[in-house]
Amino acid sequence: MIDTHCHLYSEEFLADLNEVIDRAKKTGIEKVYLPAIDSSTHEAMIALADHHEAYCIPMMGLHPCYVESNYEDELKLVEDWLGKRKFAAIGEIGLDYYHSVEYKSQQIDAFSRQINMAIAHNLPIVIHTRSSMDDCIRIVEEVGKGKITGIFHCFGGDERQAKKIIELGFMLGIGGVVTYKNAGLARVLESVPLDAIVLETDAPYLSPVPYRGKRNEASYVQYVAEKISEIKRIPLEEVDNLTTANAKKIFGF
């Protein structure tokens, strides 16, 4: 299995990071992809990736919740990092109207510009979207012009949105929310082909059942895979194999 979205560099893991990584490896997690947030965490993320080379794989980008009045400076730092080393993707980027719309226009600008960065660097994008799904889809379609692929991280939309995302050549990132009884995501996934799904945790957030409310970690991606196996009525091994192949397709290895 591959955890396509995990903030392992977060301070929540400082006390037991090595044990967390050991548990992930013993569970069969082949790789862990690290989404960027902003300049306050870039160095910690890259240090972790360098220490666990080829296992913890970094992305680069500006998270929409951290788009503020200084976002131009943050985007310049993203561009600078892209010129210094290799990254697996531009992410996580996107739109978040749930927490605040104070910088809505700046979020849209930052998202569009980072899509263009991804096209220029031939990288996929990993999208954060909250209370903004249709706007994210529209911008990907208009700015990406069919030249970009990637993952809609923590997908929580409806069947219409899932269909449109897949038509655009993107994957749906599915994490712990699929195990929540009242989320409605399980029903949506019944009609989503498995070749359009990748696994993720978003650790330390959104722990799956039976750990809901506790710190999430990469090894818990197994519970996401088990739930998808149940929804699709197929063997767990098939879920593991195909979602891993999907992740490899997106990230290009």
C-alpha positions in Angstrom: 0.0 0.0 0.0 1.0 3.6 -0.5 -0.1 6.5 1.8 -0.4 9.3 -0.8 -1.0 12.1 1.8 0.6 12.2 5.2 2.0 15.1 7.3 4.6 12.9 9.0 6.8 16.0 9.7 4.1 17.5 12.0 5.0 18.2 15.6 2.4 15.6 16.6 5.0 12.9 15.6 8.1 14.4 17.2 8.0 12.1 20.2 7.7 8.8 18.4 8.4 9.3 14.7 10.7 6.3 14.2 8.1 4.0 15.8 5.4 5.5 13.6 7.5 4.8 10.5 8.4 1.3 11.7 4.7 0.5 12.2 3.9 1.8 8.7 6.6 -0.4 7.1 5.4 -3.5 9.1 1.9 -2.9 7.9 3.0 -3.0 4.3 3.1 0.7 3.5 5.6 1.0 0.6 5.9 4.8 0.5 4.5 7.8 2.2 4.0 11.1 0.4 4.4 14.3 2.3 2.2 17.3 1.2 3.6 20.8 1.8 1.8 23.5 3.9 3.9 26.7 3.8 7.3 28.0 4.5 7.0 27.4 8.2 7.2 23.6 7.6 9.1 23.2 4.4 12.5 22.6 6.1 11.1 20.0 8.5 9.4 18.2 5.7 12.5 18.1 3.5 14.7 17.1 6.4 12.4 14.1 7.0 12.4 13.2 3.3 16.2 13.4 3.3 16.5 11.2 6.4 14.1 8.6 5.0 15.1 8.9 1.3 12.9 6.9 -1.1 10.4 6.2 1.6 9.1 9.7 2.6 8.6 11.6 -0.6 8.0 15.4 -0.5 5.7 17.6 -2.5 6.0 21.4 -2.7 3.3 24.0 -2.6 1.2 26.5 -0.6 -1.9 25.2 1.2 -5.0 27.3 0.6 -5.6 27.8 4.4 -2.2 29.5 4.6 -2.8 31.9 1.7 -2.8 35.4 3.3 -1.5 38.9 2.4 2.0 37.6 2.0 1.0 34.8 -0.5 3.2 36.3 -3.3 6.3 35.8 -1.1 5.2 32.3 -0.3 4.7 31.4 -4.0 8.2 32.8 -4.7 9.6 30.4 -2.1 7.7 27.5 -3.8 9.3 28.4 -7.1 12.7 28.7 -5.5 12.4 25.2 -3.9 11.2 23.7 -7.2 14.5 24.9 -8.7 16.6 23.4 -6.0 15.5 19.7 -5.9 13.0 17.1 -7.1 9.5 16.9 -5.7 6.8 14.3 -6.4 4.0 16.9 -6.9 2.8 20.4 -6.4 0.6 20.1 -3.3 -1.2 20.5 -1.3 -2.9 23.3 -3.2 -6.5 24.3 -3.9 -9.3 26.2 -2.3 -10.8 26.3 1.2 -13.9 28.4 1.8 -14.8 26.6 5.0 -12.3 28.2 7.3 -12.3 31.7 5.8 -13.1 33.5 2.6 -11.1 36.6 3.6 -8.5 35.8 1.0 -10.7 34.0 -1.5 -9.4 35.9 -4.6 -5.9 35.3 -3.5 -6.6 31.6 -3.0 -7.9 31.4 -6.5 -4.8 33.2 -7.9 -2.4 31.0 -5.9 -4.2 27.9 -7.0 -4.1 28.9 -10.7 -0.5 29.9 -10.6 0.6 26.7 -8.9 -1.3 24.7 -11.5 0.8 26.5 -14.1 4.0 25.7 -12.1 3.0 22.1 -12.2 2.6 22.2 -16.0 5.9 23.9 -16.4 7.7 21.3 -14.2 5.7 18.4 -15.6 4.4 17.4 -12.1 1.0 16.3 -10.9 -1.0 18.3 -8.4 -2.6 17.3 -5.1 -5.7 19.3 -4.3 -7.2 20.4 -1.0 -10.8 21.4 -1.4 -13.3 22.3 1.3 -16.7 24.0 0.6 -15.2 24.7 -2.8 -15.4 21.5 -4.9 -17.1 22.9 -8.0 -14.7 25.9 -8.1 -11.7 23.6 -7.8 -13.0 21.4 -10.7 -13.7 24.5 -12.8 -10.2 26.0 -12.3 -8.5 22.7 -13.0 -10.5 22.4 -16.2 -9.9 26.0 -17.3 -6.3 26.5 -16.2 -5.1 23.0 -16.6 -6.5 22.7 -20.1 -6.1 18.9 -20.1 -2.3 19.2 -19.4 -2.4 18.3 -15.8 -3.3 15.3 -13.6 -3.2 14.5 -9.9 -5.3 13.8 -6.9 -8.4 15.4 -5.3 -7.2 14.8 -1.8 -9.7 13.8 0.9 -12.5 13.6 -1.6 -15.9 14.2 -0.1 -18.0 15.2 -3.0 -21.0 13.6 -4.7 -21.3 11.2 -7.7 -21.6 14.0 -10.2 -18.4 15.6 -8.9 -16.6 12.3 -8.8 -17.5 11.6 -12.4 -16.2 15.0 -13.5 -12.9 14.6 -11.6 -12.3 11.2 -13.2 -13.1 12.6 -16.7 -10.4 15.2 -16.1 -7.9 12.4 -15.5 -7.6 12.8 -11.7 -7.7 10.3 -8.9 -9.9 10.5 -5.8 -7.8 10.4 -2.5 -9.8 8.3 0.0 -8.9 8.4 3.7 -10.5 7.8 7.1 -13.7 9.6 6.3 -14.9 6.6 4.3 -15.2 4.7 7.6 -17.5 7.2 9.2 -21.1 6.0 9.2 -22.8 9.4 8.5 -20.3 10.7 5.9 -22.1 9.3 2.9 -18.8 8.7 1.1 -19.2 4.9 1.1 -22.4 5.2 -1.0 -20.6 7.5 -3.5 -17.7 5.1 -3.9 -20.0 2.3 -4.9 -20.2 3.9 -8.4 -16.5 5.0 -8.6 -14.2 2.6 -10.4 -11.3 1.3 -8.3 -8.8 2.5 -10.9 -9.7 6.0 -10.0 -8.9 5.7 -6.2 -5.7 6.1 -4.2 -5.3 5.6 -0.5 -4.3 8.3 2.0 -4.4 9.1 5.7 -4.0 12.9 6.0 -2.2 12.0 9.3 -2.2 13.2 12.0 -5.8 14.2 11.1 -9.0 12.2 10.2 -8.2 8.9 11.8 -10.4 6.0 10.5 -12.6 3.9 12.7 -11.6 2.3 15.1 -9.2 5.2 15.9 -11.5 8.1 15.2 -10.7 11.0 17.5 -7.2 9.9 18.1 -4.0 10.8 16.2 -3.9 9.3 12.8 -0.8 7.7 11.3 0.4 6.1 8.1 -0.2 2.5 9.2 -3.9 3.2 9.6 -4.3 3.3 5.8 -5.0 -0.4 6.1 -8.4 0.4 7.6 -9.2 2.6 4.6 -8.3 -0.3 2.3 -10.4 -2.7 4.3 -13.4 -0.4 4.1 -13.0 0.0 0.3 -12.7 -3.8 0.0 -16.0 -4.1 1.9 -17.8 -1.4 -0.3 -16.6 -3.0 -3.5 -17.0 -6.5 -2.4 -13.6 -7.5 -3.6 -10.6 -9.0 -1.9 -8.4 -6.7 0.1 -5.3 -7.7 -1.9 -7.0 -6.4 -5.1 -7.6 -3.0 -3.4 -4.0 -2.9 -2.2 -2.6 -3.8 -5.6 -4.7 -1.5 -7.8 -4.6 1.6 -5.5 -0.8 1.2 -5.3 -0.6 1.0 -9.1 -2.8 4.1 -9.3 -0.5 6.0 -7.0 2.6 5.0 -9.0 0.8 6.1 -12.2 0.1 9.6 -10.7 3.5 10.1 -9.2 5.4 8.6 -12.2 7.5 5.8 -10.8 
